[in-house]
Amino acid sequence: MGLDVQNLPGTAFNGDHQVYSNLFEDQSIIQQVCITQPKNLLIDALRKHFSNDSIYTYRMDSYGFPKTRDLTGIEVDSEETTQILISDIFRYEVKFYPAIIIKNSGGKYHPISFNQNGTLKYRKDREEDADTGLITEMLTPSHRVYAGAWDMNFDVTVYSESQSELEELVDMVTMILTYVVWNELRANGLFINNVSIGGENAEPYANDYVYNQTISISTFSEWRVEIPIDNIIEKLLFYFDSVRTPIPGVATDADALELKYDDILEFVEIS
């Protein structure tokens, strides 16, 4: 997603993440970038860019699952299978290398004000004066807005049966996260604050070794609630055309002002 077509963070217009619980609709929660959404964003971003890689090509089936090799005799470098596994840690149920595994490693809530940043969201209305034709733009409160921030951490661990392959993949992943998709993630509400790389590790596996290295990511994100303002009188707009004292028997702007007050009082009584 290019910068020129992205909305600002906090508007919840850039992401494709969907939730199915009625909690979010009932509580007017329009954005919650805490665990599920950030993990999906990181996984999808890495899958997207590795799907175009000439060597470590990520391939998935029509249902979105990686095309991992099985025991049917398909060649390792077959175009019918994926050349890398990119997944959530709890979906990592088979031994497949190389692999990139993403997991949440904890975080904390970060309040941004004493009243949860309580503000008002406005809509712009255009009012035309019937007498003069003058058009006035006015801002009308439409939602009460509350928000809070998250400091969340994620681990991206790369596994490989080759040490040189591991080093290359770590270089690629760090470059993708810190540059290639950084702005796209930011536009979807996930700000990568810090990236650190751990040391290389080797574990015995099948008379050989499996090498792994963890990339730790520190992120900023937020939750946002927009409660519609429906059951109040949204606007009472007074136009004071004149302050002159009414002259008996002569129609003036002051008489029109008195009628406006009468109309408003009648409206309030009926409401």
C-alpha positions as a Markdown table, in Angstrom:
| # | Residue | x | y | z |
|---|---|---|---|---|
| 1 | Met | 0.0 | 0.0 | 0.0 |
| 2 | Gly | 1.6 | 3.2 | -1.1 |
| 3 | Leu | 1.9 | 6.3 | 1.1 |
| 4 | Asp | -0.4 | 8.3 | -1.1 |
| 5 | Val | -3.3 | 5.9 | -0.6 |
| 6 | Gln | -2.9 | 5.3 | 3.1 |
| 7 | Asn | -5.0 | 6.9 | 5.8 |
| 8 | Leu | -3.7 | 8.1 | 9.1 |
| 9 | Pro | -3.2 | 5.7 | 12.0 |
| 10 | Gly | -6.1 | 5.5 | 14.4 |
| 11 | Thr | -8.7 | 5.7 | 11.6 |
| 12 | Ala | -9.0 | 1.9 | 11.2 |
| 13 | Phe | -9.5 | 2.3 | 7.5 |
| 14 | Asn | -6.3 | 0.6 | 6.3 |
| 15 | Gly | -6.4 | -2.9 | 7.8 |
| 16 | Asp | -8.3 | -5.9 | 6.7 |
| 17 | His | -8.5 | -7.5 | 10.1 |
| 18 | Gln | -12.0 | -8.6 | 11.2 |
| 19 | Val | -13.4 | -9.8 | 14.5 |
| 20 | Tyr | -16.6 | -11.7 | 15.0 |
| 21 | Ser | -17.4 | -11.2 | 18.6 |
| 22 | Asn | -20.3 | -8.7 | 19.3 |
| 23 | Leu | -18.2 | -7.1 | 22.0 |
| 24 | Phe | -16.6 | -4.7 | 19.5 |
| 25 | Glu | -19.8 | -3.6 | 17.9 |
| 26 | Asp | -21.7 | -3.3 | 21.2 |
| 27 | Gln | -19.0 | -1.2 | 22.8 |
| 28 | Ser | -18.3 | 0.9 | 19.7 |
| 29 | Ile | -14.7 | -0.4 | 19.5 |
| 30 | Ile | -13.3 | 0.5 | 16.1 |
| 31 | Gln | -9.7 | -0.5 | 16.7 |
| 32 | Gln | -7.8 | -2.9 | 18.9 |
| 33 | Val | -4.3 | -3.4 | 17.8 |
| 34 | Cys | -2.9 | -5.5 | 20.7 |
| 35 | Ile | -2.1 | -9.2 | 19.9 |
| 36 | Thr | -4.2 | -10.7 | 17.1 |
| 37 | Gln | -4.0 | -7.8 | 14.7 |
| 38 | Pro | -0.2 | -7.2 | 15.1 |
| 39 | Lys | 0.6 | -10.9 | 14.6 |
| 40 | Asn | -1.6 | -11.1 | 11.5 |
| 41 | Leu | 0.0 | -7.9 | 10.1 |
| 42 | Leu | 3.5 | -9.2 | 10.7 |
| 43 | Ile | 2.7 | -12.6 | 9.2 |
| 44 | Asp | 0.9 | -11.2 | 6.2 |
| 45 | Ala | 3.6 | -8.7 | 5.5 |
| 46 | Leu | 6.4 | -11.3 | 5.5 |
| 47 | Arg | 4.3 | -13.8 | 3.4 |
| 48 | Lys | 3.5 | -11.1 | 0.9 |
| 49 | His | 7.2 | -10.2 | 0.3 |
| 50 | Phe | 8.5 | -13.8 | 0.4 |
| 51 | Ser | 5.9 | -14.8 | -2.1 |
| 52 | Asn | 7.8 | -12.8 | -4.7 |
| 53 | Asp | 11.3 | -14.0 | -3.6 |
| 54 | Ser | 13.2 | -15.9 | -6.2 |
| 55 | Ile | 14.8 | -18.3 | -3.8 |
| 56 | Tyr | 12.7 | -18.5 | -0.6 |
| 57 | Thr | 9.4 | -18.4 | -2.3 |
| 58 | Tyr | 6.3 | -18.6 | -0.1 |
| 59 | Arg | 3.4 | -20.5 | -1.6 |
| 60 | Met | 0.0 | -21.1 | -0.2 |
| 61 | Asp | -3.2 | -22.9 | -1.4 |
| 62 | Ser | -6.6 | -21.4 | -2.2 |
| 63 | Tyr | -7.5 | -21.5 | 1.5 |
| 64 | Gly | -4.4 | -19.5 | 2.6 |
| 65 | Phe | -2.5 | -22.5 | 4.1 |
| 66 | Pro | 1.2 | -22.9 | 3.2 |
| 67 | Lys | 1.9 | -25.6 | 0.7 |
| 68 | Thr | 4.2 | -27.7 | 2.8 |
| 69 | Arg | 5.9 | -30.8 | 1.5 |
| 70 | Asp | 4.5 | -34.2 | 2.4 |
| 71 | Leu | 5.5 | -37.8 | 1.8 |
| 72 | Thr | 4.2 | -38.2 | -1.8 |
| 73 | Gly | 7.7 | -37.9 | -3.3 |
| 74 | Ile | 7.4 | -34.3 | -4.5 |
| 75 | Glu | 10.9 | -32.8 | -5.1 |
| 76 | Val | 12.2 | -30.3 | -2.5 |
| 77 | Asp | 12.5 | -27.5 | -5.1 |
| 78 | Ser | 9.1 | -28.2 | -6.8 |
| 79 | Glu | 7.1 | -25.2 | -7.8 |
| 80 | Glu | 4.1 | -27.0 | -6.3 |
| 81 | Thr | 5.3 | -26.5 | -2.7 |
| 82 | Thr | 6.4 | -23.5 | -0.6 |
| 83 | Gln | 10.2 | -23.0 | -0.1 |
| 84 | Ile | 9.7 | -21.4 | 3.4 |
| 85 | Leu | 7.2 | -21.6 | 6.2 |
| 86 | Ile | 5.9 | -18.4 | 7.7 |
| 87 | Ser | 3.5 | -18.9 | 10.5 |
| 88 | Asp | 2.2 | -18.4 | 14.1 |
| 89 | Ile | 4.1 | -20.4 | 16.7 |
| 90 | Phe | 1.1 | -22.4 | 17.7 |
| 91 | Arg | 0.5 | -23.4 | 14.0 |
| 92 | Tyr | 4.0 | -24.7 | 13.7 |
| 93 | Glu | 3.1 | -28.4 | 13.9 |
| 94 | Val | 5.5 | -29.9 | 11.4 |
| 95 | Lys | 9.2 | -29.9 | 11.0 |
| 96 | Phe | 9.8 | -27.6 | 8.0 |
| 97 | Tyr | 12.9 | -25.6 | 7.3 |
| 98 | Pro | 13.6 | -22.8 | 6.6 |
| 99 | Ala | 10.8 | -21.3 | 8.8 |
| 100 | Ile | 9.9 | -17.9 | 10.2 |
| 101 | Ile | 7.8 | -18.1 | 13.3 |
| 102 | Ile | 6.1 | -15.1 | 14.9 |
| 103 | Lys | 4.9 | -15.0 | 18.6 |
| 104 | Asn | 3.8 | -12.4 | 21.1 |
| 105 | Ser | 6.3 | -12.0 | 23.9 |
| 106 | Gly | 4.2 | -9.8 | 26.2 |
| 107 | Gly | 3.6 | -6.1 | 26.7 |
| 108 | Lys | 1.8 | -3.5 | 28.8 |
| 109 | Tyr | -1.0 | -1.0 | 28.6 |
| 110 | His | 0.1 | 2.6 | 28.3 |
| 111 | Pro | -2.6 | 5.2 | 29.3 |
| 112 | Ile | -2.2 | 8.5 | 27.4 |
| 113 | Ser | -4.4 | 10.6 | 29.7 |
| 114 | Phe | -6.5 | 10.6 | 32.9 |
| 115 | Asn | -9.8 | 10.4 | 31.0 |
| 116 | Gln | -8.6 | 7.9 | 28.4 |
| 117 | Asn | -8.0 | 10.8 | 25.9 |
| 118 | Gly | -11.7 | 11.6 | 25.9 |
| 119 | Thr | -12.5 | 13.9 | 23.0 |
| 120 | Leu | -15.2 | 14.7 | 20.5 |
| 121 | Lys | -15.3 | 13.8 | 16.9 |
| 122 | Tyr | -17.0 | 16.3 | 14.6 |
| 123 | Arg | -18.8 | 16.3 | 11.3 |
| 124 | Lys | -18.9 | 19.2 | 9.0 |
| 125 | Asp | -22.4 | 20.6 | 8.1 |
| 126 | Arg | -23.3 | 23.3 | 5.6 |
| 127 | Glu | -26.1 | 25.7 | 6.5 |
| 128 | Glu | -27.7 | 28.0 | 4.0 |
| 129 | Asp | -29.5 | 31.2 | 5.2 |
| 130 | Ala | -32.9 | 31.3 | 3.5 |
| 131 | Asp | -32.9 | 35.1 | 3.3 |
| 132 | Thr | -29.4 | 35.9 | 2.3 |
| 133 | Gly | -28.2 | 32.7 | 0.7 |
| 134 | Leu | -25.1 | 32.8 | 2.8 |
| 135 | Ile | -23.6 | 29.4 | 3.3 |
| 136 | Thr | -22.0 | 28.7 | 6.7 |
| 137 | Glu | -19.9 | 25.6 | 7.6 |
| 138 | Met | -20.3 | 24.4 | 11.1 |
| 139 | Leu | -18.9 | 21.5 | 13.1 |
| 140 | Thr | -21.4 | 19.3 | 14.9 |
| 141 | Pro | -20.3 | 16.7 | 17.5 |
| 142 | Ser | -20.9 | 13.2 | 16.1 |
| 143 | His | -19.0 | 10.8 | 18.4 |
| 144 | Arg | -17.3 | 10.7 | 21.8 |
| 145 | Val | -13.8 | 9.3 | 21.3 |
| 146 | Tyr | -11.7 | 7.4 | 23.8 |
| 147 | Ala | -8.3 | 5.8 | 23.2 |
| 148 | Gly | -5.3 | 4.1 | 24.9 |
| 149 | Ala | -1.9 | 2.8 | 23.8 |
| 150 | Trp | -0.2 | -0.5 | 23.9 |
| 151 | Asp | 3.6 | -1.3 | 24.2 |
| 152 | Met | 3.7 | -4.8 | 22.8 |
| 153 | Asn | 6.7 | -7.0 | 22.0 |
| 154 | Phe | 7.0 | -9.7 | 19.4 |
| 155 | Asp | 9.6 | -12.4 | 18.6 |
| 156 | Val | 10.3 | -13.3 | 15.0 |
| 157 | Thr | 12.4 | -16.5 | 15.1 |
| 158 | Val | 14.2 | -17.8 | 11.9 |
| 159 | Tyr | 15.0 | -21.5 | 11.7 |
| 160 | Ser | 17.2 | -23.1 | 9.1 |
| 161 | Glu | 19.3 | -26.2 | 8.5 |
| 162 | Ser | 22.1 | -24.0 | 7.1 |
| 163 | Gln | 24.0 | -21.4 | 9.0 |
| 164 | Ser | 24.6 | -19.3 | 5.9 |
| 165 | Glu | 21.0 | -19.5 | 5.0 |
| 166 | Leu | 20.0 | -18.4 | 8.5 |
| 167 | Glu | 22.2 | -15.3 | 8.3 |
| 168 | Glu | 20.7 | -14.4 | 4.9 |
| 169 | Leu | 17.2 | -14.8 | 6.1 |
| 170 | Val | 17.8 | -12.7 | 9.2 |
| 171 | Asp | 19.2 | -10.0 | 7.0 |
| 172 | Met | 16.1 | -10.1 | 4.8 |
| 173 | Val | 13.6 | -10.1 | 7.6 |
| 174 | Thr | 15.1 | -7.2 | 9.4 |
| 175 | Met | 15.3 | -5.2 | 6.2 |
| 176 | Ile | 11.6 | -6.0 | 5.4 |
| 177 | Leu | 10.4 | -4.9 | 8.8 |
| 178 | Thr | 12.5 | -1.8 | 9.3 |
| 179 | Tyr | 12.1 | -0.4 | 5.8 |
| 180 | Val | 10.0 | -2.3 | 3.2 |
| 181 | Val | 6.8 | -2.6 | 5.2 |
| 182 | Trp | 7.5 | -0.1 | 8.0 |
| 183 | Asn | 5.2 | 2.5 | 6.6 |
| 184 | Glu | 2.5 | 0.0 | 5.7 |
| 185 | Leu | 2.5 | -1.3 | 9.2 |
| 186 | Arg | 2.4 | 2.2 | 10.6 |
| 187 | Ala | -0.6 | 3.0 | 8.5 |
| 188 | Asn | -2.4 | -0.1 | 9.8 |
| 189 | Gly | -1.8 | 1.1 | 13.4 |
| 190 | Leu | 1.4 | -0.8 | 14.3 |
| 191 | Phe | 4.4 | 1.4 | 14.8 |
| 192 | Ile | 7.7 | -0.5 | 15.0 |
| 193 | Asn | 9.7 | 1.3 | 17.6 |
| 194 | Asn | 12.8 | -0.9 | 18.1 |
| 195 | Val | 14.3 | -4.0 | 16.5 |
| 196 | Ser | 17.0 | -6.1 | 18.1 |
| 197 | Ile | 18.7 | -9.2 | 16.9 |
| 198 | Gly | 19.7 | -12.0 | 19.3 |
| 199 | Gly | 22.6 | -14.4 | 19.0 |
| 200 | Glu | 22.8 | -17.5 | 16.8 |
| 201 | Asn | 21.8 | -20.8 | 18.3 |
| 202 | Ala | 22.3 | -24.4 | 17.1 |
| 203 | Glu | 20.3 | -27.4 | 18.3 |
| 204 | Pro | 20.9 | -31.1 | 17.4 |
| 205 | Tyr | 18.3 | -32.5 | 15.0 |
| 206 | Ala | 18.4 | -35.8 | 13.0 |
| 207 | Asn | 22.2 | -36.3 | 13.2 |
| 208 | Asp | 22.7 | -32.7 | 12.2 |
| 209 | Tyr | 21.9 | -29.2 | 13.6 |
| 210 | Val | 19.1 | -26.7 | 13.2 |
| 211 | Tyr | 20.2 | -23.1 | 13.5 |
| 212 | Asn | 17.9 | -20.4 | 14.8 |
| 213 | Gln | 18.1 | -16.7 | 15.6 |
| 214 | Thr | 15.4 | -14.4 | 17.1 |
| 215 | Ile | 14.5 | -10.9 | 16.0 |
| 216 | Ser | 12.8 | -9.0 | 18.9 |
| 217 | Ile | 10.4 | -6.2 | 17.9 |
| 218 | Ser | 9.1 | -3.5 | 20.2 |
| 219 | Thr | 5.9 | -1.8 | 18.9 |
| 220 | Phe | 3.5 | 1.0 | 19.7 |
| 221 | Ser | -0.2 | 0.5 | 19.0 |
| 222 | Glu | -3.6 | 1.7 | 20.3 |
| 223 | Trp | -7.2 | 0.9 | 21.0 |
| 224 | Arg | -9.9 | 3.3 | 20.0 |
| 225 | Val | -13.6 | 3.7 | 20.8 |
| 226 | Glu | -16.0 | 6.0 | 19.0 |
| 227 | Ile | -19.4 | 6.2 | 20.6 |
| 228 | Pro | -22.1 | 7.8 | 18.4 |
| 229 | Ile | -23.9 | 10.9 | 19.8 |
| 230 | Asp | -27.5 | 10.2 | 18.9 |
| 231 | Asn | -29.9 | 11.1 | 21.8 |
| 232 | Ile | -29.1 | 14.8 | 22.3 |
| 233 | Ile | -30.0 | 18.0 | 20.7 |
| 234 | Glu | -26.9 | 18.3 | 18.5 |
| 235 | Lys | -27.0 | 21.9 | 17.7 |
| 236 | Leu | -28.7 | 25.2 | 18.6 |
| 237 | Leu | -27.4 | 27.9 | 16.4 |
| 238 | Phe | -28.2 | 31.6 | 17.1 |
| 239 | Tyr | -27.8 | 34.3 | 14.5 |
| 240 | Phe | -27.8 | 37.7 | 16.1 |
| 241 | Asp | -28.6 | 40.0 | 13.2 |
| 242 | Ser | -29.2 | 43.1 | 15.2 |
| 243 | Val | -29.2 | 44.4 | 18.8 |
| 244 | Arg | -31.4 | 47.4 | 18.1 |
| 245 | Thr | -34.5 | 48.0 | 20.2 |
| 246 | Pro | -37.7 | 47.1 | 18.4 |
| 247 | Ile | -39.7 | 50.1 | 17.1 |
| 248 | Pro | -43.5 | 49.8 | 17.5 |
| 249 | Gly | -45.3 | 49.4 | 14.2 |
| 250 | Val | -42.0 | 49.0 | 12.3 |
| 251 | Ala | -40.6 | 45.6 | 11.3 |
| 252 | Thr | -36.9 | 45.3 | 12.2 |
| 253 | Asp | -34.3 | 42.6 | 12.5 |
| 254 | Ala | -34.9 | 42.6 | 16.3 |
| 255 | Asp | -38.4 | 41.3 | 15.6 |
| 256 | Ala | -36.9 | 38.4 | 13.6 |
| 257 | Leu | -34.6 | 37.7 | 16.5 |
| 258 | Glu | -37.5 | 37.4 | 18.9 |
| 259 | Leu | -39.2 | 34.9 | 16.6 |
| 260 | Lys | -36.1 | 32.8 | 16.5 |
| 261 | Tyr | -36.1 | 32.6 | 20.3 |
| 262 | Asp | -39.8 | 31.7 | 20.2 |
| 263 | Asp | -39.1 | 28.9 | 17.7 |
| 264 | Ile | -36.3 | 27.5 | 19.8 |
| 265 | Leu | -38.3 | 27.5 | 23.0 |
| 266 | Glu | -41.2 | 25.8 | 21.3 |
| 267 | Phe | -38.8 | 23.2 | 19.8 |
| 268 | Val | -37.3 | 22.5 | 23.2 |
| 269 | Glu | -40.7 | 22.1 | 24.9 |
| 270 | Ile | -41.9 | 19.6 | 22.2 |
| 271 | Ser | -38.7 | 17.6 | 22.4 |
